[in-house]
Amino acid sequence: MRNGLYPRLAAQGMRQNRRFFVPYLLALAGLTAAFYVMSALCADPGVLNMRGFAYVMVMMQIGMFVAGILSAVLLLYINSFLMKQRKKELGLYNILGMGKGNIALIQCWESLYTAILGVGGGLALGVALHKLSTAALAALLQFSIPFHSSLSLPAMIQTAAFFGVLLALALALNLLRVRVSNPIELLHGGSVGEREPRTRWLLAAVGALCLGAGYFIAVTTKDPALAMAFYFLAVILVIIGTYCLFTAGSIALLKILRKNKAFYYQTGHFIGVSGMLYRMKRNAVGLANICILSTMVMVMISGTLALYLGQGEIIAAQYPASLTMDVRYDPAAGQELDLAGAQALVERFAAEHNVPVTGLEAAEYLHFNAFVNSDARRLEVGRNGPSNDRRAVYLLTAQGYAALTGSAAPTLQPGEAAVCGQLPPGFGPELAFQGISISEGHEIGQPQSLTVAETLPAVEYFNTTFDMFETLCLVLPDRAALMDLWALQQAALEHSAAELAAVLLVDLDCTNDQELALMDAWSDASMHENFYDGTGAWAYWRTDSRAEMAVDGYAMAGGFLFLGIILGVVFLMATVLIIYYKQVSEGYEDQGRFEIMRKVGLSQREVKSSIRSQVLLVFCLPIAVAAVHILFDFNLVARMLTMFGVRNVMTVVLCTGGTLLAFLAVYAAVYSLTARTYYKIVR
């Protein structure tokens, strides 16, 4: 044969099978573009020069890893489908005189065309989208990024090499399939039916147990740290349960429906149930894939969106002033902070750099953890116990409360306290602290009792800290009462005792850039030995800038959201392709079956009704199960987000609900398009 024949046959085969190849090429181009964008962002030297670059780099590297794995799985899945649909065509080539070597050459040319159109087109699309993606990322991060050229040669080489390896692997698998097959098998390979699957009750039971265990973990976990630790365990259990129940549970359900004669022996039900039963062994895996991918899309986008939208609230509460200075000192070591001297240092330094100070407040506080003993109705310092029964206790004076909140200082008598927020259930108005030796476990000293005389609004500065336990904030009348409780926890916690702390809130009249420049100058000046003279003795001084924390916060949250959107699009692309190829393959399988039914007297209206009910069932089942997964997953996601400072549950509710509604709209559009393709084939 002339060498020019093989390229022509390959091109002709791809044109004739464009219903299969066009979505494949579009998917390949989309995956290539997404991979290139993330690779180009990692390789861009301008990213290294921006604040918070580490967050963006880590997010993009994670995205490349996840997208790479998904690309490999998806492309090999589509390639397997294409080979099954084209076995008849390849078998015909073999019967007409072509050897397996000739067929292999045709496949090599098809792979070359696929690489040129899919990977080449994807790189071109990626270069075009890179400029748009950098603008979107800069908008999400809310600060300028010194990006370089939109064309990244290292990223192009890395992307082309990765997808070239994937296409070479797919070609090798295709050549192996042709080599081990005979012409008759190839000729009839696309029309091999399915036997009736057996009911596997054990597998169904395992699926129910795994799903129930995953749901139980998701619903009952209250501790944010445990939520983070158990999340992947719950996800794995739910995935296993989903596959088991779709594979075994669906077959059991269909057989139960078949035994119900009143239900089964109706035209629409008979055709739908019998048709799905004989194909459910293969159908179930596809439906489970759609369900899992849909869940992943919604969880990723809703979680990252909630984290991003919550940043403004987190930063405003956690950093109520332009500069927040946290100082720790230990009276047991002879340390004592001179608050007036610290305030004078801040004012003098800001004046030297021509930055006006519009407000300067200082508050002293104490922070330690305590166990809630509901039986004895006391807070025990030094005793360990379940995290749900522990509290992160914050104590501050009435003057400190006024400084942190801007409200009037409460009037408290000796022995009294005001609670900010709520006491533990069953406590109040009498509240007792008891020291428990952390090393020996016995009581130390006498309990210190307080009478809760007033309830005040919560101090947001404490509520948004990243505490592992629920917060309890108490306002004491003066520093003497604060020192009494400092001594109690010092005796109980021994070497683990907390130091006293003071926070200085500095309001500045300047732009974000000026604030960042002042922070850089403070960091440089604080390295000099005599910089802190006149501020007393202390062990730790940390200065945070609200502008700087906003950069870090939005770099993390914006990077998460950007990654969530990219991976969400990739997972959505995978979902659409699985649905499309599933509909096409079933359309060709059902074409002959419905033609026979028409010939034996089934009306066109009954055929349409049967098709509609079957397609609706196939589409509705995965998204319904995915919605249930999202419902049970909500508590776990909300708990994990508190680790990042997102404590407003309504933000998480709105993001989850909005994402679910948006995904349902996209899913309905996919249903409309793919169902139309199915109808055309069956008719």
Disulfide bonds with the S-S distance in Angstrom:
none
